[in-house]
Amino acid sequence: MTKDLIIKNIISLKGQSSINYGIKTKIEDFTEKLFYTLFDANAPLSESIDELQVLFKEISVIACKKPTGICDSIWEHYLEKLPSVLEKLNQDANYFLENDPASNSIEEVYLGYPGFYAIAIYRLSHELYLLDLLLFSRLMSEYAHRITGTDIHAGAKIDSPIFIDHATGIVIGETTVIEKSVKIYQGVTLGALSVSKEMKNAKRHPTVEQNVCIYANATILGGNTVIGKNSIIGGNSWITKSIPENSLVTNTTTTEVKIKELR
């Protein structure tokens, strides 16, 4: 097969989609610029917001599936949400500081905690999700996922404050609801009990009420599953049914320790 024929075949196959791969890079740049604008004390706000607007509108040309006039006005709606998002994130950061004995300063939380970065990008992408910019929000979430190892769908509803420690391996599904003052450790999954395309508009993921602590590698599944407030979910627990308030859930698997015989 000649090179020209190979190229012709590739062009034909690529014609089945209209993917503009450059949107990924633009959204990554937008995400980093947005985080810098909100959290760097020396960021020139007016100039940075203007730069964000340019990036946002370049992305919207590709990502927005609405009429042009509506797409053009979405930036103003998004910009109006940023102060309230920042207020929630400041609450989150202070909650990190209060709950992690290894934290030394609020600056350390902002700069060095992958769990905080993950929740920050979630809150910023969630507003895009609410504005029906689904591809935009998804690619922003996936960028944070790649950076932090934490997969939070932009559609989840997460109250403030929240504490996510270590972060790596956490999965939070689209219809998850998390109330305030929840603590989540690495490897936790808040997922669906079963998956099919017919469930797209159904609540597939659990609800976690306030003041719940979920330790490492716990798995909680199902849209009807509710973890009652003030409960503690122990590490490696597997939960598919609701848990009453003030519960302590533990994995009962026992670990045996034997002393080796010396020869």
Sine and cosine of phi, psi and omega as CSV:
sin_phi,cos_phi,sin_psi,cos_psi,sin_omega,cos_omega
0.00,0.00,0.77,-0.64,-0.05,-1.00
-0.98,0.22,0.31,-0.95,0.04,-1.00
-0.86,0.52,-0.70,0.72,-0.02,-1.00
-0.88,0.48,-0.62,0.78,0.01,-1.00
-0.94,0.34,-0.62,0.78,0.06,-1.00
-0.87,0.49,-0.72,0.70,0.02,-1.00
-0.87,0.49,-0.67,0.74,0.01,-1.00
-0.87,0.48,-0.67,0.74,0.00,-1.00
-0.92,0.40,-0.66,0.75,0.02,-1.00
-0.90,0.44,-0.70,0.72,0.02,-1.00
-0.86,0.51,-0.66,0.75,0.02,-1.00
-0.89,0.46,-0.68,0.73,0.00,-1.00
-0.94,0.34,-0.62,0.78,0.04,-1.00
-0.91,0.41,-0.41,0.91,-0.02,-1.00
-0.92,0.39,-0.18,0.98,0.01,-1.00
-0.98,0.21,-0.16,0.99,0.03,-1.00
-0.68,-0.73,0.23,-0.97,0.01,-1.00
-0.83,-0.55,0.62,0.78,-0.06,-1.00
-0.93,0.37,0.76,-0.65,0.15,-0.99
-0.94,-0.35,0.99,-0.13,-0.15,-0.99
-0.90,0.44,-0.38,0.93,-0.01,-1.00
-0.88,0.47,-0.31,0.95,-0.01,-1.00
-0.90,0.44,-0.52,0.85,0.01,-1.00
-0.88,0.47,-0.73,0.68,0.00,-1.00
-0.90,0.44,-0.66,0.75,0.01,-1.00
-0.89,0.45,-0.65,0.76,-0.01,-1.00
-0.94,0.34,-0.60,0.80,0.08,-1.00
-0.89,0.45,-0.69,0.73,0.05,-1.00
-0.89,0.46,-0.67,0.74,0.02,-1.00
-0.88,0.47,-0.69,0.73,-0.03,-1.00
-0.88,0.47,-0.74,0.67,0.00,-1.00
-0.91,0.42,-0.66,0.75,0.01,-1.00
-0.90,0.43,-0.63,0.78,0.00,-1.00
-0.92,0.40,-0.70,0.72,0.02,-1.00
-0.89,0.46,-0.70,0.71,0.04,-1.00
-0.87,0.50,-0.70,0.71,-0.04,-1.00
-0.88,0.47,-0.64,0.77,-0.07,-1.00
-0.98,0.19,-0.48,0.88,-0.18,-0.98
-0.89,-0.46,-0.32,0.95,0.02,-1.00
-0.99,0.14,0.84,-0.54,-0.06,-1.00
-0.89,0.45,-0.41,0.91,-0.04,-1.00
-0.99,-0.14,0.09,1.00,-0.02,-1.00
-0.91,0.40,0.79,-0.61,0.07,-1.00
-0.96,0.28,0.99,-0.17,-0.22,-0.98
-0.86,0.52,-0.76,0.65,-0.06,-1.00
-0.87,0.49,-0.72,0.69,-0.01,-1.00
-0.91,0.41,-0.68,0.74,-0.03,-1.00
-0.91,0.41,-0.64,0.76,0.02,-1.00
-0.90,0.43,-0.62,0.79,0.05,-1.00
-0.90,0.44,-0.65,0.76,0.02,-1.00
-0.92,0.39,-0.63,0.78,0.05,-1.00
-0.89,0.45,-0.63,0.77,0.01,-1.00
-0.88,0.48,-0.68,0.74,0.02,-1.00
-0.88,0.47,-0.73,0.68,0.01,-1.00
-0.89,0.46,-0.69,0.72,-0.02,-1.00
-0.85,0.52,-0.70,0.71,-0.05,-1.00
-0.96,0.29,-0.52,0.86,0.11,-0.99
-0.90,0.43,-0.66,0.75,0.02,-1.00
-0.93,0.37,-0.66,0.75,-0.05,-1.00
-0.88,0.47,-0.52,0.85,0.05,-1.00
-0.83,0.55,-0.57,0.82,-0.02,-1.00
-1.00,-0.05,-0.66,0.75,-0.19,-0.98
-1.00,0.00,-0.42,0.91,-0.07,-1.00
-1.00,0.09,0.83,-0.56,-0.04,-1.00
-0.98,-0.20,0.25,0.97,-0.01,-1.00
-0.99,-0.13,0.14,-0.99,0.08,-1.00
-0.84,0.54,0.50,-0.87,-0.11,-0.99
-0.80,0.60,-0.68,0.73,-0.03,-1.00
-0.88,0.48,-0.64,0.77,0.02,-1.00
-0.94,0.35,-0.69,0.72,0.03,-1.00
-0.85,0.53,-0.67,0.75,-0.03,-1.00
-0.91,0.42,-0.49,0.87,-0.06,-1.00
-1.00,0.04,-0.17,0.98,-0.08,-1.00
-0.91,0.41,-0.57,0.82,0.00,-1.00
-0.82,0.57,-0.70,0.71,-0.02,-1.00
-0.88,0.48,-0.65,0.76,0.04,-1.00
-0.90,0.43,-0.66,0.75,0.00,-1.00
-0.92,0.39,-0.70,0.72,0.00,-1.00
-0.86,0.52,-0.63,0.78,0.00,-1.00
-0.89,0.45,-0.42,0.91,-0.04,-1.00
-0.99,0.13,-0.31,0.95,-0.14,-0.99
-0.88,0.48,-0.65,0.76,0.04,-1.00
-0.87,0.50,-0.66,0.75,-0.01,-1.00
-0.94,0.34,-0.57,0.82,0.07,-1.00
-0.90,0.43,-0.69,0.72,0.01,-1.00
-0.89,0.45,-0.61,0.79,0.04,-1.00
-0.87,0.49,-0.70,0.72,0.03,-1.00
-0.90,0.44,-0.65,0.76,-0.03,-1.00
-0.93,0.38,-0.56,0.83,0.10,-1.00
-0.90,0.43,-0.60,0.80,0.08,-1.00
-0.90,0.43,-0.68,0.73,0.03,-1.00
-0.86,0.50,-0.73,0.69,-0.05,-1.00
-0.87,0.49,-0.67,0.74,0.03,-1.00
-0.92,0.40,-0.54,0.84,0.05,-1.00
-0.93,0.37,-0.61,0.79,0.11,-0.99
-0.85,0.52,-0.75,0.67,-0.04,-1.00
-0.88,0.48,-0.63,0.77,-0.02,-1.00
-0.94,0.34,-0.50,0.86,-0.18,-0.98
-0.97,-0.25,-0.23,0.97,0.01,-1.00
-0.96,-0.29,0.93,-0.36,0.01,-1.00
-0.90,0.43,-0.28,0.96,0.02,-1.00
-0.99,0.11,-0.17,0.98,-0.03,-1.00
-0.99,0.17,0.65,-0.76,-0.07,-1.00
-0.93,-0.37,-0.34,0.94,-0.03,-1.00
-0.28,-0.96,0.33,-0.94,0.04,-1.00
-0.92,0.40,-0.53,0.85,0.04,-1.00
-0.89,0.46,-0.60,0.80,0.03,-1.00
-0.89,0.45,-0.63,0.78,0.03,-1.00
-0.89,0.45,-0.75,0.66,-0.03,-1.00
-0.89,0.46,-0.62,0.78,-0.16,-0.99
-1.00,-0.05,-0.50,0.86,-0.22,-0.98
-0.84,-0.55,0.07,1.00,-0.06,-1.00
-0.97,-0.26,0.93,-0.36,0.02,-1.00
-0.88,0.48,-0.53,0.85,0.04,-1.00
-0.90,0.44,-0.61,0.80,0.04,-1.00
-0.94,0.33,-0.66,0.75,0.03,-1.00
-0.87,0.49,-0.66,0.75,-0.01,-1.00
-0.88,0.47,-0.69,0.72,-0.02,-1.00
-0.95,0.31,-0.53,0.85,0.05,-1.00
-0.90,0.45,-0.74,0.67,-0.01,-1.00
-0.93,0.36,-0.55,0.83,0.11,-0.99
-0.85,0.53,-0.76,0.65,-0.08,-1.00
-0.90,0.43,-0.59,0.81,0.01,-1.00
-0.96,0.29,-0.60,0.80,0.03,-1.00
-0.97,0.23,-0.49,0.87,0.02,-1.00
-0.87,0.50,-0.61,0.79,0.02,-1.00
-0.92,0.40,-0.57,0.82,0.09,-1.00
-0.92,0.39,-0.64,0.77,0.05,-1.00
-0.86,0.51,-0.69,0.72,0.00,-1.00
-0.92,0.40,-0.43,0.90,0.06,-1.00
-1.00,0.03,0.13,0.99,0.06,-1.00
0.93,0.36,0.40,0.92,0.14,-0.99
-1.00,-0.05,0.96,0.29,-0.22,-0.98
-0.94,0.35,-0.66,0.75,0.02,-1.00
-0.92,0.39,-0.67,0.74,0.04,-1.00
-0.85,0.53,-0.78,0.63,-0.04,-1.00
-0.91,0.43,-0.63,0.78,-0.03,-1.00
-0.91,0.41,-0.68,0.74,-0.01,-1.00
-0.94,0.33,-0.53,0.85,0.10,-0.99
-0.91,0.42,-0.69,0.72,0.03,-1.00
-0.88,0.47,-0.67,0.75,-0.03,-1.00
-0.93,0.37,-0.50,0.87,0.10,-1.00
-0.90,0.43,-0.72,0.69,0.05,-1.00
-0.89,0.46,-0.61,0.79,0.04,-1.00
-0.86,0.51,-0.71,0.70,-0.01,-1.00
-0.91,0.41,-0.60,0.80,-0.05,-1.00
-0.97,0.25,-0.63,0.78,-0.18,-0.98
-0.94,-0.35,-0.28,0.96,-0.10,-0.99
0.98,0.21,0.18,0.98,-0.02,-1.00
-0.92,-0.39,0.81,-0.58,-0.09,-1.00
-0.94,-0.34,0.99,-0.13,0.03,-1.00
-0.92,-0.38,0.89,-0.45,0.02,-1.00
-0.94,0.35,0.66,-0.75,-0.05,-1.00
-0.90,0.44,-0.32,0.95,-0.02,-1.00
-0.99,0.13,-0.22,0.98,0.00,-1.00
-0.88,0.48,0.45,-0.89,0.04,-1.00
-0.94,-0.35,0.94,-0.33,-0.10,-0.99
-0.83,-0.57,0.90,-0.43,-0.01,-1.00
-0.97,0.23,0.18,-0.98,0.01,-1.00
-0.87,-0.49,0.66,-0.75,0.13,0.99
-1.00,-0.01,0.33,-0.94,0.13,-0.99
-0.68,-0.73,0.50,-0.86,0.04,-1.00
-0.84,-0.54,0.86,-0.51,0.04,-1.00
-0.88,-0.47,0.95,-0.32,-0.09,-1.00
-0.99,-0.14,0.69,-0.72,0.00,-1.00
0.92,0.38,-0.68,0.73,0.22,-0.98
0.98,0.21,-0.63,0.78,-0.16,-0.99
-0.81,0.59,0.77,-0.64,0.11,-0.99
1.00,0.06,0.02,1.00,0.01,-1.00
-0.97,0.25,0.68,-0.73,0.06,-1.00
-0.78,-0.62,0.83,-0.56,0.01,-1.00
-0.81,-0.59,0.90,-0.43,-0.12,-0.99
-0.97,0.22,0.17,-0.99,-0.16,-0.99
-0.86,0.52,-0.64,0.77,-0.09,-1.00
-0.98,-0.22,0.28,0.96,0.09,-1.00
-0.90,0.43,0.61,-0.79,0.13,-0.99
-0.85,-0.53,0.82,-0.57,0.03,-1.00
-0.82,-0.57,0.86,-0.50,0.02,-1.00
-0.99,0.12,0.00,-1.00,-0.14,-0.99
-0.94,0.33,0.38,-0.93,0.09,-1.00
0.88,0.48,0.67,0.74,0.07,-1.00
-0.98,-0.19,0.60,-0.80,0.04,-1.00
-0.88,-0.48,0.76,-0.65,-0.05,-1.00
-0.76,-0.65,0.73,-0.68,-0.01,-1.00
-0.95,-0.30,0.11,-0.99,-0.15,-0.99
-0.84,0.54,0.54,-0.84,0.12,-0.99
0.98,0.17,0.04,1.00,-0.02,-1.00
-0.96,0.27,0.67,-0.75,0.09,-1.00
-0.88,-0.47,0.82,-0.57,0.16,-0.99
-0.92,-0.38,1.00,-0.04,-0.24,-0.97
-0.79,-0.61,-0.16,-0.99,-0.01,-1.00
-1.00,-0.04,0.57,-0.82,0.02,-1.00
-0.96,0.27,-0.57,0.82,0.10,-1.00
-0.55,-0.84,0.33,-0.94,-0.10,-0.99
-0.75,-0.66,0.80,-0.60,0.17,-0.98
-0.42,-0.91,0.43,-0.90,-0.07,-1.00
-0.89,0.45,-0.45,0.89,-0.01,-1.00
-0.91,0.40,-0.29,0.96,-0.03,-1.00
-1.00,0.00,0.15,0.99,-0.11,-0.99
-0.79,0.61,-0.68,0.74,-0.06,-1.00
-0.99,-0.13,0.17,0.98,0.00,-1.00
-0.99,-0.13,0.35,-0.94,0.11,-0.99
-0.98,0.20,0.92,-0.38,-0.13,-0.99
-0.96,-0.28,-0.27,0.96,-0.17,-0.99
-0.87,-0.50,0.35,-0.94,-0.17,-0.98
-0.96,0.28,0.20,-0.98,0.13,-0.99
-0.93,-0.38,0.75,-0.67,0.03,-1.00
-0.89,-0.45,0.90,-0.44,-0.05,-1.00
-0.99,0.16,0.08,-1.00,-0.18,-0.98
-0.92,0.38,0.46,-0.89,0.06,-1.00
0.90,0.44,0.48,0.88,0.06,-1.00
-1.00,-0.04,0.60,-0.80,0.10,-1.00
-0.87,-0.49,0.81,-0.59,-0.03,-1.00
-0.88,-0.48,0.91,-0.41,-0.08,-1.00
-1.00,0.09,0.11,-0.99,-0.24,-0.97
-0.82,0.57,0.68,-0.73,0.14,-0.99
0.92,0.39,0.27,0.96,0.13,-0.99
-0.95,0.31,0.57,-0.82,0.03,-1.00
-0.85,-0.53,0.84,-0.55,-0.01,-1.00
-0.81,-0.58,0.85,-0.53,-0.15,-0.99
-0.80,-0.60,0.53,-0.85,0.19,-0.98
0.95,-0.30,0.68,-0.73,-0.03,-1.00
-0.94,0.35,-0.38,0.93,0.02,-1.00
-1.00,-0.09,0.00,1.00,-0.03,-1.00
-0.99,0.14,0.83,-0.56,0.00,-1.00
-0.84,-0.54,0.80,-0.60,0.09,-1.00
-1.00,-0.09,0.93,-0.36,-0.09,-1.00
-0.90,0.43,0.48,-0.88,-0.09,-1.00
-0.86,0.52,0.47,-0.88,0.04,-1.00
0.92,0.40,0.27,0.96,0.00,-1.00
-1.00,0.02,0.39,-0.92,0.09,-1.00
-0.86,-0.51,0.82,-0.57,0.03,-1.00
-0.96,-0.28,0.91,-0.41,-0.06,-1.00
-0.94,0.33,0.31,-0.95,-0.02,-1.00
-0.86,0.51,0.58,-0.82,0.06,-1.00
0.91,0.41,0.25,0.97,0.06,-1.00
-0.95,0.30,0.51,-0.86,0.03,-1.00
-0.84,-0.54,0.91,-0.42,-0.14,-0.99
-0.80,-0.60,0.79,-0.61,0.06,-1.00
-0.77,-0.64,0.10,0.99,0.04,-1.00
-0.75,-0.66,0.36,-0.93,-0.05,-1.00
-0.90,0.44,0.52,-0.86,0.00,-1.00
-0.90,-0.44,0.77,-0.64,-0.02,-1.00
-0.91,0.42,0.30,-0.95,0.08,-1.00
-0.84,0.54,0.48,-0.88,0.11,-0.99
0.88,0.48,0.51,0.86,-0.02,-1.00
-1.00,-0.06,0.42,-0.91,0.17,-0.99
-0.86,-0.51,0.91,-0.42,-0.03,-1.00
-0.95,-0.31,0.80,-0.60,-0.01,-1.00
-0.77,-0.64,0.46,-0.89,0.12,-0.99
-1.00,0.10,0.85,-0.53,-0.14,-0.99
-1.00,0.04,0.06,1.00,0.04,-1.00
-0.86,0.52,0.77,-0.64,-0.04,-1.00
-1.00,-0.09,0.49,-0.87,0.05,-1.00
-0.92,-0.40,0.82,-0.57,0.00,-1.00
-0.98,-0.17,0.65,-0.76,0.06,-1.00
-0.87,-0.49,0.84,-0.55,0.03,-1.00
-0.88,-0.48,0.64,-0.77,0.04,-1.00
-1.00,0.08,0.81,-0.58,0.01,-1.00
-0.93,0.36,0.63,-0.78,0.05,-1.00
-0.97,0.23,0.71,-0.71,0.02,-1.00
-0.99,0.13,0.69,-0.72,0.02,-1.00
-0.95,-0.30,0.00,0.00,0.00,0.00
